């Protein structure tokens, strides 16, 4: 059995594309010494300060500014299309539907993970964007804190309901 496990591990390493493999080191020690490189099949794995994983930007300081910048940039490009739709006299209901399906899905993607941990300036930046979107749509839209709170409560209820007894 031990020999079979070893063969599986070795075949996995052979199939691994080292050029696409990245290493992100999270180190909060005061005296930071450079980490020793990880070597797979004789090739060093590239060390990166930031990595996009499942659509969320993670950095080696465990801060969310990089992710917030990416979300903001994406949402601003979608705000342009929301404004274009309004310029064509699209009804408020359709504008709200566009906001919910295209903009809100971008802004609030994985908000349960990062929403409570972002800096105040990043939160304010996203809230201003949501407020601008609300003025284009013609109604008040839930701000970041409200959406994050509601989604966290919903996730917590789902977890609590799945526990036995």
N, C-alpha and C positions, 0 to 999 in steps of 0.2 A: 504493500500500500504506500509506503514512504517513497519508494522508487517511482511510482505512478505520479504522485504529487510533485516530485522533483521534475519529471518530464513535462508535466502541464505547465509548471512555472517557467521552465526553460523555453518551451514553445511560445509562451506568452511574451517573454522578453525578446525572442527572435522576431515576433510579429510587431513589436512596438516600434513606431516610427519616432526615432530620437529627435529628428529635426522639428517635429511638431510637438514634442513634449517640452513643457515649461516647468520651472521650479520657482515658487514664490516663498521667500523666507520671511516669517513673522518673528521678530526678535525684539523684545522690550528690555533687554539687559542694558545697563549703563555702558559697560565696556563691550562694544560690538566688534567682534573680530570677524573678518570675512569668512563665510562658511566654506567648508571644503566642497569642491564640486562633486555632484553626483555623476557617476560614469556608468553608462549603459552600453554594452557591446563596444567598449573602447572609445565611445564618444561622450563628451561632456554635455550635460543638460543645461540649457540656457536659463539663467536666473533673471526673473523679471520683477519689477516693482509693482506692477498692476496686471490683472488678468480678467478677461471677460468670461464668466462661467454661467451658463444657462441664462444669458441675457442680462446679467447683473455684473457691474464692474466691481471687482474686489481689489483692494490694495494692501500692501504689506504693513500698513499702520492700522489696519482695520477701521479706517475712516470711510465715510460715504461721499465725500466731496467729488471724487472722480465719477461715481455713479450718478450723482445729482447733476453734474455738468452734462453728462451724456443724455440723461432724461430730459433736461431743460432744452438742450439743442434739438432733440427729436420733436419735442412738443411744440417748440417755436416754429418749426417747419410746418407742422400740422395746423398751427394757428393761422398761418398764411392762407391755407386752403379753406379754413372756416370763414375767414374774412372774405375770401373770393366768393364763397357760396352766398354770404349775406349781400354782397354787391349785386348778385343776380336775383335779389328779392326772394330768396328761398324762405319759406315760412319758418317761424321760430321752433315749431315742433321738429321739423327736419334738421334744423341746426343743432338742436339739443340731442337728437339721435346721432348725428355726426360726431358731436363732442363725446358722447358716451362711448361710441364704438371705436373711434379713431384716436381721440386725444386722451380721454380718461384711461383707456386701456394702456396707453404708453406711459402716462404719468404715474399711475398707481400699480404698475407691474411689480410684483414681489414687494409691495409696500409693507407687508407684515414683517419682512426680514429687515428692511432698512429704515422704515418710517419713524421708529422711536429713537433711532440712533443718530439722526442727522443733526448737523449744527443749525443753530437758529437762523443764520444768514442764508443757508441753503433752503431751509423750510420757508422762509419769507420769500425767497426768490420764486419757488414753485407756487406759493400761495398767490403772489402777484400775477403769475401766468394764469392761474385758475380764475382769478378775478377778472382779468382781461377777457378770458374766454366767456365768462358769464356776461360781460357787457356786450359782447358780440352776439351771443345767443339770445340775450334779452331776459335772463332770469338769474336768480342767485344759485350758484353751484356750491356743493359741499367742499370745504377747504381740506387741505392735506390732513390736518389733525383729526377732523371728523371721520374721514374715510379710513384712516389708519386705525382709529379706535374701533369703529364699527367692524372692520375686517378682523381685527385681533379678537374681539369679543366673539364673533362668529366662529373663528378658528378654535378658540378656547372651548366654546360650547360643543363643537364637533369632537374635540378630543375628550371632553368630559363625558359625552354621550357614548363614546366608544369603549370607555372603561368598564370592566365587569363589576357587577354588584352595585 
